[in-house]
Amino acid sequence: MTRHHDAVLHLLDRQLADCEGRLVAKVDDVELAEGDDGRLRVVALLTGPGALGPHLGGRPGRPVVTTGGQVLGRLNDVRLVPSVSGQPGYTVDALVVSRRPVGSTLGYDRRAEQGPWLVGALVRALHRHDTLVPWTSVTDVDWKSGRIVVTSDDVRPLAQP
Amino acid sequence: MKKVFALALGILTAIGGFVDIGDLFTNALVGSRFGMSLAWVVVVGVLGICVFAEMSGRVAAVSGRPTFDLVRERLGPRVGLLNLLASMAVTLLTFVAEIGGVSLALELATSVNVFLWIPVVGFAVWLVLWRVRFSVLEDVLGLTGLALVVFAVAVWQLGPDWGGLWQQASHLAKPPQEGTAVYLYYAVALFGAAMTPYKVFFFSSGGVEEHWSVRDLTTMRANVFVGFPLGGLLSLAIAAATTLVFLPEGVQVDTLAQVGLPVAVALGKLGLVVVLVGFFAATFGAACETGLSVGYSIAQYFGWQWGKYVRPREAARFHVVLLLCVVVGVGTLLTTVDPIKVTEYSVVFSAVALPLTYLPILVVANDPDYMGEHVNGRVANTLGSAYLVLVLVAATAAIPLMLMTKAGQRRAGQ
């Protein structure tokens, strides 16, 4: 299994430390940029009030729709894999799409057995319709209106079986 | 031998540091009005704080993450901020109450007016937070706090009808003159006093301050599972003492002097001296803990360097927060607000802030990415889940009960 990380779960809100181990700041936002091949890469970690502020308003994720016009949900997270071809950093590999307007899976989608049972069952029930859309299925990202259009072929459930 | 000594020291400071003004006053008040009929809440609350302190201590030892780091990581910036504001408000309120408690203890000892003591105490707390090493602070105040054992001695000296006390404690026998809503209100208050969120903020951040690692897990567990329950027994001894002296007279404990009165009755002047030392150490220690906890949680939310393990200039923002806390605390008390009232409100509001603190601890303690092989076992998870439900119930019930009972006042005509 390739090692993957989710941007919101594993990068956002993490502690930044300097080379001597002194604490510096939190990752308040993650900047992605589109490469020549049309894929999104993590290019910067942002920190400071300007980066944190917009998140405090609880802005919902971008809507994700299929080419057929069906609404899959909203973008909740992006799945990252190490960049190929020797480049450092991470590339967006898939989109995590949720029908829930807010709230995350708290990492419970990663392992079926992770306890405690009560919290796990509740989170999994709330997010049972969450889906994973591979980046290859994304046909268009409309940066102005914020809509993401995808083909529905390879959409699969998020939760690990 | 050195190891045994360290273990004993840890346990003793855990006992002495367990009781703060919230435990002290709430237990005394409940004893005077309800006898031992609410003792079960103390037992439930102490087990709860043990479960979550062990979890947060284990997370701190294994992953080096203090609690508020986890709160923001798992709940995100928005809900994290909500929790920060709620728990900070409660902790600051407790801090105000503790400084008030220290000043009241000094007033009792010296007959110098409390308002003259408040600025002095504030300055002393700030000086200690700025200059004194973390381990010294914890050890000295924790050990001195053991003076409160005098309550247990006083109960024994008062020669109670042990069977009667046990009868009250085991039958949940609410005194007939008190209403059910008031009884439940004080149950929530006692629960909040025992499980107040700053205790886990302080415990886990303290673990990081003292550079705990996996090797320290045994020591940490001994502190929690031996020290905390014995500290809880101290709480029960306080309740028993006021039960014996005040309940038969129908007098409600309203002041710190009354909290100490049973000891003076049983043991005379010498007992009084010891109990005043205990009051001073317990409240001064808790003032330092709550002040630090406010600094810890704000710094951990924003990612600033925090802690007393670095020099103050390297954690400048953290120390500014501590200074501001002291200024706000002293300022609030100088408005002549009653510290005892502040205590009452702080324990009830802390019940409201509990769920958002304990959920992330429970989630992360189960995540092998952080914990490796040290994830929660079945017992920790069963208890943790049960307490999460309990904490949700207490948090939901706290404010309605407070409004219904006018914050626990006696019914008219009594």
Boltz contact constraints between the chains, C-beta under 6 A:
constraints:
  - contact:
      token1: [A, 13]
      token2: [B, 72]
      max_distance: 6.0
  - contact:
      token1: [A, 13]
      token2: [B, 73]
      max_distance: 6.0
  - contact:
      token1: [A, 15]
      token2: [B, 303]
      max_distance: 6.0
  - contact:
      token1: [A, 22]
      token2: [B, 305]
      max_distance: 6.0
  - contact:
      token1: [A, 23]
      token2: [B, 305]
      max_distance: 6.0
  - contact:
      token1: [A, 25]
      token2: [B, 303]
      max_distance: 6.0
  - contact:
      token1: [A, 26]
      token2: [B, 303]
      max_distance: 6.0
  - contact:
      token1: [A, 55]
      token2: [B, 77]
      max_distance: 6.0
  - contact:
      token1: [A, 56]
      token2: [B, 77]
      max_distance: 6.0
  - contact:
      token1: [A, 56]
      token2: [B, 78]
      max_distance: 6.0
  - contact:
      token1: [A, 58]
      token2: [B, 78]
      max_distance: 6.0
  - contact:
      token1: [A, 106]
      token2: [B, 74]
      max_distance: 6.0
  - contact:
      token1: [A, 106]
      token2: [B, 363]
      max_distance: 6.0
  - contact:
      token1: [A, 107]
      token2: [B, 367]
      max_distance: 6.0
  - contact:
      token1: [A, 114]
      token2: [B, 366]
      max_distance: 6.0
  - contact:
      token1: [A, 115]
      token2: [B, 366]
      max_distance: 6.0
  - contact:
      token1: [A, 115]
      token2: [B, 381]
      max_distance: 6.0
  - contact:
      token1: [A, 116]
      token2: [B, 381]
      max_distance: 6.0
  - contact:
      token1: [A, 116]
      token2: [B, 384]
      max_distance: 6.0
  - contact:
      token1: [A, 116]
      token2: [B, 385]
      max_distance: 6.0
  - contact:
      token1: [A, 118]
      token2: [B, 385]
      max_distance: 6.0
